[in-house]
Amino acid sequence: GTVTNIMVPDKNGNNGDVVLGYYSLAGYLQTSNPYMGCLVGRYANRIANAKFTLDGKVYKLAANNNGNSLHGGLKGFDKIIWAAKTNPGDSSLTLHYHSQDGEEGYPGKMEIEVTYTLGSDNQLRIAYTATTDKPTPVNLTNHSYFNLSAGTDSTILDHELMLKAEQFTAVNDKLIPTGVFSEVNGTPMDFRSLKQIGKDLSNVAGGYDHNWVLHRDGIGPELIAAVYHPSSGRYMEVYTTEPGIQFYTGNFLDGTLTGKGGKKYVQHAGLCLETQHFPDSPNQPKFPNTILKPNETYKQTTIYKFSTK
């Protein structure tokens, strides 16, 4: 389920690959691979203390991130082989996975389908559905690292970002939400209009790796984020049905990973815009519900649309 490359022309018509990754399967299989381009589940992002309580029962998860559970555990959906089929008549690919009851500590058998569609209007649409036979937390996303310079710039610090969000979920030093909704106004977290990513980065401890509370008007996919790379002219818009987005600036990249074309992925080499429900929602009653029940269908749609300006 991994996006390995996305070819996008710049303002002069020169094609370039705008996502980080590897030219070989071995690169994606290495234990140090930081979720490059992958599908994330059963629960994207972090769950505090690697446990949650559901219907009076405590479920324990893999503590694979500072005592917390991250991106579905030790073998999340990013590390399994999805069954794939092409769909006749269009440029889409549907992936299917059957997740067993108790897998990575989560209750319920789940059937998950993810369809990637490349549209004629330069949209990459990712549509997710899931069903379960027991109540279970679900939070699915894609973890592509974007660099709209297509490798010309070693970092994304000169990219400009817009996030349609007036609040973010405040976190502790282990990036677990405190339950507080903080206002972006007057802080380095304010991206309500296009702003250079590097402008306020030094004022954010550890770099950006936070969940923004999206300001939405309806229930369908809405424009909630945009990224612009001035020198190439590449422009990416993000549409989603989700209530939140994790903006991550590749803070844990440190130059030890060798990616496409022998490039060393240094700190801030790419940015992630992971559309999602909020981190730790199973333990945060004030957050939007992430518990999927039998006879319900989880649905999530996210679109990355590319153009130049």
Disulfide bonds with the S-S distance in Angstrom:
none
